[in-house]
Every structure is written in structure tokens, then in C-alpha cells.
Amino acid sequence: MVNKESVKSSNILDPAFGPDGNGITWIKYPNADTGFASGITVAPDDKLMIAARSGADFSVVRLNADGTQDKTFGVNGTATGKFAAGNQSVGRSVSVLNNGNILLSGLYEEYVYA
């Protein structure tokens, strides 16, 4: 799981952010127990889009403005996949284009053992 902390201008966590009211949200991935976030952007609808990795897949996570996962996006707020068949795909940055499409950039790693 990955946490994202919401900080107010007074440098304290915003208790209105996150499902537990403590300023922290834990991302739940449909295909892995762990992952990490690499990039984040605010979409035009004020939802947060997060580029991440979950297991060996890239992930795009969409959070509502209150820090809860947007259940209308992907599987319970997360879309995952691979850039190519192989060992690991990682989402590094995410943008929402003017036409509403989501642009994810990242990397693909293939391990070759001698």
C-alpha cells in the first residue's frame, strides 16, 4: 500500500482528507499487496490522479477530492497493466489531457540473466 499525506498551509495533515479522517489515505491495489506512487496531478474535476507501480504492473489511481479511492474508475479506483510483456512496468507521471484522456508515462524493465 502507498500513503499520500495531505498538508494544509499550516504544515499539518488535513483531517478532512482520507477515509479515516487523519490526513492519510492508503491505496488499495486490485492485483498486489504493495506498490509505490511516483507522480501525481490534479485533474480538472479536482480528483487526484496518481502514477504508480503495484506488484509488477503500472497503476493509475484516481482519488476523490476527500482522499477516498474513486470507485467509478478502473477496479475500485485503480487501473493496472503492463507496457509490454516482461518483468516490471512502472508508472512515473500522469497527466489529464484537454480532451479528458489520461496520459501515463513510465518505464518497462526486463531482466535478463546470464
DSSP file with accessible surface (Angstrom, degrees, kcal/mol):
  #  RESIDUE AA STRUCTURE BP1 BP2  ACC     N-H-->O    O-->H-N    N-H-->O    O-->H-N    TCO  KAPPA ALPHA  PHI   PSI    X-CA   Y-CA   Z-CA
    1    1 A M              0   0  110      0, 0.0     2,-0.4     0, 0.0    34,-0.3   0.000 360.0 360.0 360.0 155.5    0.0    0.0    0.0
    2    2 A V        -     0   0   17     25,-0.5    25,-2.2    32,-0.1     2,-0.4  -0.928 360.0-148.1-122.3 142.1    1.1    3.6   -0.6
    3    3 A N  E     -A   26   0A  63     -2,-0.4     2,-0.4    23,-0.2    23,-0.2  -0.883   6.1-165.0-113.4 149.3    0.2    6.5    1.5
    4    4 A K  E     -A   25   0A  56     21,-1.2    21,-1.1    -2,-0.4     2,-0.5  -0.999  13.4-149.3-127.2 124.4   -0.3   10.1    0.4
    5    5 A E  E     -A   24   0A 102     -2,-0.4     2,-0.6    19,-0.2    19,-0.2  -0.839   2.9-146.9-101.9 133.7   -0.4   12.8    3.0
    6    6 A S        -     0   0   19     17,-2.0     8,-2.3    -2,-0.5     2,-0.5  -0.871  17.1-164.7 -99.5 122.5   -2.4   16.0    2.6
    7    7 A V  B     -B   13   0B  80     -2,-0.6     6,-0.2     6,-0.3     2,-0.1  -0.927   8.2-144.7-115.0 127.9   -0.8   19.0    4.1
    8    8 A K    >   -     0   0   90      4,-2.9     3,-2.3    -2,-0.5     4,-0.1  -0.309  39.6 -95.1 -75.4 170.8   -2.6   22.3    4.8
    9    9 A S  T 3  S+     0   0  129      1,-0.3    -1,-0.1     2,-0.1    -2,-0.0   0.750 126.1  63.6 -62.7 -19.6   -0.8   25.6    4.5
   10   10 A S  T 3  S-     0   0   73      2,-0.2    -1,-0.3     1,-0.0     3,-0.1   0.349 117.9-113.2 -85.7   8.5   -0.1   25.4    8.3
   11   11 A N  S <  S+     0   0  138     -3,-2.3     2,-0.3     1,-0.3    -2,-0.1   0.790  79.1 117.6  65.2  30.6    2.0   22.3    7.6
   12   12 A I  S    S-     0   0   98     -4,-0.1    -4,-2.9     0, 0.0    -1,-0.3  -0.913  75.1 -92.6-120.3 154.3   -0.3   19.9    9.4
   13   13 A L  B     -B    7   0B  62     -2,-0.3    -6,-0.3    -6,-0.2    10,-0.1  -0.402  40.1-117.5 -63.7 140.3   -2.1   17.0    7.9
   14   14 A D    >   -     0   0   42     -8,-2.3     3,-2.1     9,-0.3     9,-0.2  -0.685  18.7-157.5 -81.5 110.4   -5.7   17.9    6.7
   15   15 A P  T 3  S+     0   0   72      0, 0.0     8,-0.3     0, 0.0    -1,-0.2   0.679  89.8  65.7 -66.9 -12.0   -8.1   15.7    8.8
   16   16 A A  T 3  S+     0   0   74      6,-0.1     2,-0.4     7,-0.1     5,-0.1   0.587  88.8  84.3 -81.8  -8.5  -10.7   16.1    6.1
   17   17 A F  S <  S+     0   0    9     -3,-2.1     6,-1.8   -11,-0.1     7,-0.4  -0.795  79.9  25.9 -99.4 132.8   -8.5   14.1    3.7
   18   18 A G  S >  S-     0   0    9     48,-3.8     3,-1.3    -2,-0.4    50,-0.2   0.062  88.8 -86.5  99.9 152.3   -8.6   10.3    3.7
   19   19 A P  T 3  S+     0   0   75      0, 0.0    -1,-0.1     0, 0.0     6,-0.1   0.730 124.4  49.0 -68.4 -20.5  -11.1    7.7    4.7
   20   20 A D  T 3  S-     0   0  118      4,-0.6    -2,-0.1    -3,-0.1     5,-0.1   0.363 108.7-117.8-100.8   3.7  -10.1    7.7    8.4
   21   21 A G  S <  S+     0   0   41     -3,-1.3    -3,-0.1     3,-0.1    -4,-0.1   0.803  86.7 107.2  67.7  31.1  -10.1   11.5    8.9
   22   22 A N  S    S-     0   0   70      2,-0.4    -4,-0.1    -5,-0.3    -6,-0.1   0.291  94.5-103.0-122.8   8.4   -6.4   11.6    9.7
   23   23 A G  S    S+     0   0    0     -6,-1.8   -17,-2.0    -8,-0.3     2,-0.4   0.530  90.7 101.5  85.3   4.5   -5.0   13.2    6.5
   24   24 A I  E     -A    5   0A  32     -7,-0.4    -4,-0.6   -19,-0.2     2,-0.4  -0.959  49.0-167.5-125.0 140.0   -3.6    9.9    5.2
   25   25 A T  E     -A    4   0A   2    -21,-1.1   -21,-1.2    -2,-0.4     2,-0.5  -0.984  11.0-148.9-125.6 139.2   -5.0    7.6    2.5
   26   26 A W  E     -A    3   0A 112     -2,-0.4     2,-0.4   -23,-0.2   -23,-0.2  -0.939  18.9-134.6-105.2 124.8   -3.8    4.1    1.8
   27   27 A I        -     0   0    0    -25,-2.2     2,-0.6    -2,-0.5   -25,-0.5  -0.647  12.9-152.6 -82.6 130.3   -4.1    3.0   -1.8
   28   28 A K        -     0   0  134     -2,-0.4     5,-0.1    48,-0.2     6,-0.1  -0.919   9.1-156.5-104.6 119.8   -5.6   -0.5   -2.3
   29   29 A Y        -     0   0   20     -2,-0.6     3,-0.4     3,-0.5    47,-0.1  -0.769  13.7-142.6 -95.5 142.5   -4.4   -2.2   -5.5
   30   30 A P  S    S+     0   0   64      0, 0.0    -1,-0.1     0, 0.0     3,-0.1   0.728  98.4  34.7 -75.4 -18.2   -6.5   -4.9   -7.1
   31   31 A N  S    S+     0   0   66      1,-0.1     2,-0.3    26,-0.0    23,-0.0   0.351 118.5  32.8-119.5   3.1   -3.6   -7.0   -8.1
   32   32 A A        -     0   0   20     -3,-0.4    -3,-0.5    23,-0.1    -1,-0.1  -0.996  58.4-135.7-157.9 155.9   -0.9   -6.6   -5.4
   33   33 A D  S    S+     0   0  149     -2,-0.3     2,-0.3    -5,-0.1    -1,-0.1   0.696  92.0  33.8 -84.8 -23.0   -0.5   -6.1   -1.7
   34   34 A T        +     0   0   94     -6,-0.1    21,-1.4     2,-0.0     2,-0.3  -0.900  60.9 142.6-132.4 163.3    2.2   -3.4   -2.2
   35   35 A G  E     -C   54   0C  17     -2,-0.3     2,-0.3   -34,-0.3    19,-0.2  -0.959  30.8-125.1-175.3-179.4    3.1   -0.6   -4.5
   36   36 A F  E     -C   53   0C  64     17,-1.9    17,-2.2    -2,-0.3     2,-0.3  -0.996  15.3-127.8-147.3 149.3    4.6    2.9   -4.7
   37   37 A A  E     +C   52   0C  45     -2,-0.3    15,-0.3    15,-0.2     3,-0.1  -0.755  23.2 172.6 -96.1 141.6    3.5    6.2   -6.1
   38   38 A S  E     +     0   0C  46     13,-3.2     2,-0.3     1,-0.4    14,-0.2   0.619  63.1  15.5-118.7 -28.1    5.8    8.2   -8.4
   39   39 A G  E     -C   51   0C  17     12,-1.5    12,-2.6    52,-0.1    -1,-0.4  -0.990  55.3-169.0-150.4 157.2    3.7   11.1   -9.7
   40   40 A I  E     +C   50   0C  84     -2,-0.3     2,-0.3    10,-0.2    10,-0.2  -0.996   5.2 176.3-149.0 145.9    0.5   12.9   -9.0
   41   41 A T  E     -C   49   0C  46      8,-2.1     8,-2.9    -2,-0.3     2,-0.6  -0.977  30.9-119.2-144.7 157.7   -1.6   15.5  -10.7
   42   42 A V  E     -C   48   0C  89     -2,-0.3     6,-0.2     6,-0.2    54,-0.2  -0.898  31.8-140.9 -98.6 121.4   -4.9   17.3  -10.0
   43   43 A A    >   -     0   0    7      4,-3.2     3,-2.4    -2,-0.6    52,-0.0  -0.336  29.3-100.7 -75.2 162.3   -7.5   16.6  -12.8
   44   44 A P  T 3  S+     0   0  115      0, 0.0    -1,-0.1     0, 0.0    -2,-0.0   0.782 125.1  57.0 -55.8 -25.8   -9.9   19.3  -14.0
   45   45 A D  T 3  S-     0   0   85      2,-0.1    20,-0.2     1,-0.0     3,-0.1   0.245 121.6-108.4 -89.8  14.4  -12.6   17.8  -11.8
   46   46 A D  S <  S+     0   0  110     -3,-2.4     2,-0.2     1,-0.3    -1,-0.0   0.575  76.9 134.8  69.1  14.0  -10.4   18.2   -8.7
   47   47 A K        -     0   0   46     17,-0.1    -4,-3.2    18,-0.1     2,-0.5  -0.621  57.4-119.0 -87.0 151.3   -9.7   14.5   -8.4
   48   48 A L  E     -CD  42  63C  21     15,-2.1    15,-2.8    -2,-0.2     2,-0.5  -0.793  21.2-159.2 -93.1 131.9   -6.2   13.3   -7.8
   49   49 A M  E     -CD  41  62C   2     -8,-2.9    -8,-2.1    -2,-0.5     2,-0.5  -0.951  10.5-165.4-110.5 128.0   -4.5   11.1  -10.4
   50   50 A I  E     -CD  40  61C   3     11,-2.8    11,-2.4    -2,-0.5     2,-0.4  -0.955  12.9-148.9-121.4 127.8   -1.6    9.1   -9.2
   51   51 A A  E     +CD  39  60C   0    -12,-2.6   -13,-3.2    -2,-0.5   -12,-1.5  -0.801  40.6 144.5 -89.5 133.8    1.0    7.3  -11.3
   52   52 A A  E     -CD  37  59C   0      7,-2.5     7,-2.4    -2,-0.4    39,-1.8  -0.885  47.0-114.9-154.1 179.6    2.3    4.2   -9.5
   53   53 A R  E     -CD  36  58C  57    -17,-2.2   -17,-1.9    -2,-0.3     2,-0.4  -0.993  21.5-174.2-126.4 137.4    3.5    0.6   -9.6
   54   54 A S  E >   -CD  35  57C   0      3,-2.7     3,-2.3    -2,-0.4   -19,-0.2  -0.975  66.8 -41.3-132.2 119.5    1.6   -2.2   -8.0
   55   55 A G  T 3  S-     0   0   26    -21,-1.4   -23,-0.1    -2,-0.4    34,-0.0  -0.459 124.0 -28.9  61.2-125.9    3.4   -5.6   -8.0
   56   56 A A  T 3  S+     0   0   35     -2,-0.2    33,-1.9    32,-0.1     2,-0.3   0.282 124.1  87.4-103.2  10.9    5.0   -5.9  -11.4
   57   57 A D  E <  S-D   54   0C  30     -3,-2.3    -3,-2.7    31,-0.2    34,-0.2  -0.744  78.0-114.4-109.5 156.1    2.3   -3.7  -13.2
   58   58 A F  E     -DE  53  81C  36     23,-2.6    23,-1.6    -2,-0.3     2,-0.4  -0.503  36.1-158.8 -76.3 157.8    1.9    0.1  -13.7
   59   59 A S  E     -DE  52  80C   0     -7,-2.4    -7,-2.5    21,-0.2     2,-0.4  -0.997  19.9-162.6-138.9 144.9   -1.0    1.6  -11.9
   60   60 A V  E     -DE  51  79C  10     19,-2.6    19,-2.8    -2,-0.4     2,-0.4  -0.999  19.5-168.6-121.1 122.9   -3.1    4.8  -12.3
   61   61 A V  E     -DE  50  78C   0    -11,-2.4   -11,-2.8    -2,-0.4     2,-0.5  -0.925   7.4-157.4-114.2 136.4   -5.1    5.5   -9.2
   62   62 A R  E     -D   49   0C  49     15,-2.5     8,-2.9    -2,-0.4     2,-0.4  -0.970  10.2-169.5-116.7 124.4   -7.9    8.1   -9.0
   63   63 A L  E     -DF  48  69C   0    -15,-2.8   -15,-2.1    -2,-0.5     6,-0.2  -0.881  22.1-122.0-108.3 143.6   -8.8    9.6   -5.7
   64   64 A N    >   -     0   0   41      4,-3.4     3,-2.5    -2,-0.4   -16,-0.1  -0.310  41.8 -96.4 -69.0 165.2  -11.8   11.8   -4.9
   65   65 A A  T 3  S+     0   0   70      1,-0.3    -1,-0.1   -20,-0.2   -18,-0.1   0.783 125.9  58.7 -59.1 -23.1  -11.0   15.2   -3.5
   66   66 A D  T 3  S-     0   0   80    -49,-0.1   -48,-3.8     2,-0.1    -1,-0.3   0.430 121.7-104.6 -87.9   1.7  -11.6   13.9    0.0
   67   67 A G  S <  S+     0   0    0     -3,-2.5     2,-0.2     1,-0.3    -2,-0.1   0.456  79.5 127.1  92.8   1.3   -8.8   11.2   -0.4
   68   68 A T        -     0   0   39    -50,-0.2    -4,-3.4     1,-0.1    -1,-0.3  -0.633  70.0 -97.4 -88.6 150.7  -11.0    8.2   -0.9
   69   69 A Q  B     -F   63   0C  19     -6,-0.2     2,-1.0    -2,-0.2    -6,-0.3  -0.463  35.7-118.0 -68.2 135.7  -10.5    6.0   -4.0
   70   70 A D    >   -     0   0    5     -8,-2.9     3,-2.0     7,-0.3     7,-0.2  -0.652  23.7-163.6 -77.9 102.0  -12.9    6.8   -6.8
   71   71 A K  T 3  S+     0   0  132     -2,-1.0     5,-0.5     1,-0.3     6,-0.3   0.620  83.6  67.0 -65.9 -12.0  -14.8    3.5   -7.2
   72   72 A T  T 3  S+     0   0  112      4,-0.1     2,-0.5     3,-0.1    -1,-0.3   0.507  89.4  78.5 -86.1  -2.9  -16.1    4.6  -10.7
   73   73 A F  S <> S-     0   0   28     -3,-2.0     4,-2.4   -11,-0.2     5,-0.4  -0.915 108.4 -48.7-110.8 125.8  -12.6    4.4  -12.1
   74   74 A G  T  4 S-     0   0   55     -2,-0.5     2,-0.8     3,-0.2     5,-0.2  -0.188 115.8 -16.4  57.1-137.6  -11.0    1.1  -13.1
   75   75 A V  B >4 S-G   78   0C  82      3,-2.9     3,-1.1     1,-0.2    -1,-0.1  -0.899 134.7 -31.1-103.1 103.5  -11.3   -1.6  -10.4
   76   76 A N  T 34 S-     0   0   94     -2,-0.8    -5,-0.2    -5,-0.5   -48,-0.2   0.841 130.5 -39.7  54.4  37.1  -12.2    0.3   -7.2
   77   77 A G  T 3< S+     0   0    0     -4,-2.4   -15,-2.5    -6,-0.3     2,-0.4   0.472 121.3  96.0  98.4   2.8  -10.3    3.4   -8.2
   78   78 A T  E <   -EG  61  75C   1     -3,-1.1    -3,-2.9    -5,-0.4     2,-0.4  -0.989  47.2-168.2-133.7 132.6   -7.2    1.7   -9.8
   79   79 A A  E     -E   60   0C  35    -19,-2.8   -19,-2.6    -2,-0.4     2,-0.3  -0.965  19.5-178.9-113.4 132.3   -6.3    0.8  -13.4
   80   80 A T  E     +E   59   0C  51     -2,-0.4     2,-0.3   -21,-0.2   -21,-0.2  -0.877  13.4 127.3-128.8 161.1   -3.3   -1.5  -13.9
   81   81 A G  E     -E   58   0C  20    -23,-1.6   -23,-2.6    -2,-0.3     2,-0.4  -0.981  46.3 -88.9 177.5-170.1   -1.4   -3.1  -16.7
   82   82 A K        -     0   0   86     -2,-0.3     3,-0.1   -25,-0.2   -25,-0.1  -0.958  12.2-145.8-125.5 144.6    1.9   -3.6  -18.5
   83   83 A F  S    S-     0   0   84     -2,-0.4     2,-0.3     1,-0.3    -1,-0.1   0.822  90.6 -11.5 -73.4 -32.7    3.6   -1.5  -21.1
   84   84 A A  S    S-     0   0   45     -3,-0.1    -1,-0.3     2,-0.0     2,-0.0  -0.965  90.2 -78.6-159.5 157.8    5.0   -4.8  -22.6
   85   85 A A  S    S+     0   0   92     -2,-0.3     2,-0.3    -3,-0.1     3,-0.1  -0.359  87.2  76.2 -61.7 135.4    5.2   -8.4  -21.6
   86   86 A G  S    S-     0   0   38      1,-0.1    24,-0.2    24,-0.0     3,-0.1  -0.990  90.6 -45.4 155.2-156.7    8.0   -8.9  -19.2
   87   87 A N  S    S+     0   0   69     22,-0.5     2,-0.4    -2,-0.3    23,-0.2   0.928 102.4   5.1 -81.5 -49.1    9.0   -8.4  -15.6
   88   88 A Q  E     -H  109   0D  31     21,-2.0    21,-2.9    -3,-0.1     2,-0.4  -0.988  44.0-171.6-149.3 135.7    8.0   -4.9  -14.5
   89   89 A S  E     -H  108   0D   0    -33,-1.9     2,-0.4    -2,-0.4   -35,-0.3  -0.989  15.5-167.5-121.5 136.2    6.1   -1.8  -15.7
   90   90 A V  E     -H  107   0D   1     17,-2.8    17,-2.2    -2,-0.4     2,-0.4  -0.986  16.2-141.3-129.3 126.0    6.2    1.4  -13.6
   91   91 A G  E     +H  106   0D   0    -39,-1.8    15,-0.3    -2,-0.4   -53,-0.2  -0.739  24.4 172.0 -81.7 128.6    4.0    4.5  -14.0
   92   92 A R  E     +     0   0D 108     13,-3.4     2,-0.3    -2,-0.4    14,-0.2   0.746  59.9   7.4-109.0 -38.3    6.2    7.6  -13.3
   93   93 A S  E     -H  105   0D  53     12,-1.8    12,-2.5   -54,-0.1    -1,-0.4  -0.993  59.0-160.2-146.3 155.5    4.0   10.6  -14.2
   94   94 A V  E     +H  104   0D   7     -2,-0.3     2,-0.3    10,-0.2    10,-0.2  -0.988   8.4 178.7-139.2 141.4    0.4   11.1  -15.2
   95   95 A S  E     -H  103   0D  53      8,-2.2     8,-3.0    -2,-0.4     2,-0.6  -0.974  24.7-135.1-137.3 153.2   -1.5   14.0  -16.9
   96   96 A V  E     -H  102   0D  40     -2,-0.3     6,-0.2     6,-0.2     5,-0.1  -0.961  29.8-141.4-108.4 119.9   -5.1   14.6  -17.9
   97   97 A L    >   -     0   0   71      4,-3.0     3,-2.3    -2,-0.6     0, 0.0  -0.287  26.4-101.1 -77.5 165.6   -5.2   16.0  -21.5
   98   98 A N  T 3  S+     0   0  183      1,-0.3    -1,-0.1     2,-0.1    -2,-0.0   0.801 123.6  54.5 -57.1 -31.1   -7.6   18.7  -22.7
   99   99 A N  T 3  S-     0   0  112      2,-0.1    -1,-0.3     1,-0.0     3,-0.1   0.403 122.3-105.5 -85.3   3.7   -9.9   16.0  -24.3
  100  100 A G  S <  S+     0   0   48     -3,-2.3    -2,-0.1     1,-0.3     2,-0.1   0.309  76.0 136.3  93.1 -10.4  -10.1   14.1  -20.9
  101  101 A N        -     0   0   97     -5,-0.1    -4,-3.0     1,-0.1     2,-0.5  -0.383  53.8-124.3 -68.5 152.7   -7.8   11.3  -21.9
  102  102 A I  E     -H   96   0D  67     -6,-0.2     2,-0.6    -3,-0.1    -6,-0.2  -0.850  18.2-157.8-101.4 129.4   -5.2   10.2  -19.3
  103  103 A L  E     -H   95   0D  94     -8,-3.0    -8,-2.2    -2,-0.5     2,-0.5  -0.943  11.3-175.4-109.6 118.4   -1.5   10.2  -20.4
  104  104 A L  E     -H   94   0D  32     -2,-0.6     2,-0.3   -10,-0.2   -10,-0.2  -0.953   2.0-172.7-113.9 129.7    0.7    7.9  -18.3
  105  105 A S  E     +H   93   0D  55    -12,-2.5   -13,-3.4    -2,-0.5   -12,-1.8  -0.879  25.5 119.0-116.2 155.0    4.5    7.8  -18.8
  106  106 A G  E     -H   91   0D  36     -2,-0.3     2,-0.3   -15,-0.3   -15,-0.2  -0.900  49.0 -79.0-176.9-152.1    6.8    5.3  -17.2
  107  107 A L  E     -H   90   0D  52    -17,-2.2   -17,-2.8    -2,-0.3     2,-0.4  -0.942  16.8-145.2-141.9 160.2    9.3    2.6  -17.8
  108  108 A Y  E     -H   89   0D  74     -2,-0.3     2,-0.4   -19,-0.2   -19,-0.2  -0.988  15.8-163.2-125.7 130.9    9.5   -1.1  -18.6
  109  109 A E  E     -H   88   0D  62    -21,-2.9   -21,-2.0    -2,-0.4   -22,-0.5  -0.966   6.0-173.0-118.4 134.2   12.2   -3.3  -17.2
  110  110 A E        -     0   0  127     -2,-0.4     2,-0.5   -23,-0.2   -24,-0.0  -0.994  16.4-144.9-124.7 124.6   13.1   -6.7  -18.5
  111  111 A Y        -     0   0  101     -2,-0.5     2,-0.5     2,-0.0    -2,-0.0  -0.794  13.5-170.6 -92.9 126.7   15.6   -8.7  -16.5
  112  112 A V        -     0   0  125     -2,-0.5     2,-0.4     0, 0.0    -2,-0.0  -0.979   6.8-159.1-117.0 122.5   18.0  -10.9  -18.5
  113  113 A Y              0   0  190     -2,-0.5    -2,-0.0     1,-0.0     0, 0.0  -0.857 360.0 360.0-104.7 134.9   20.1  -13.3  -16.5
  114  114 A A              0   0  154     -2,-0.4    -1,-0.0     0, 0.0     0, 0.0  -0.407 360.0 360.0 -82.6 360.0   23.3  -14.8  -17.9
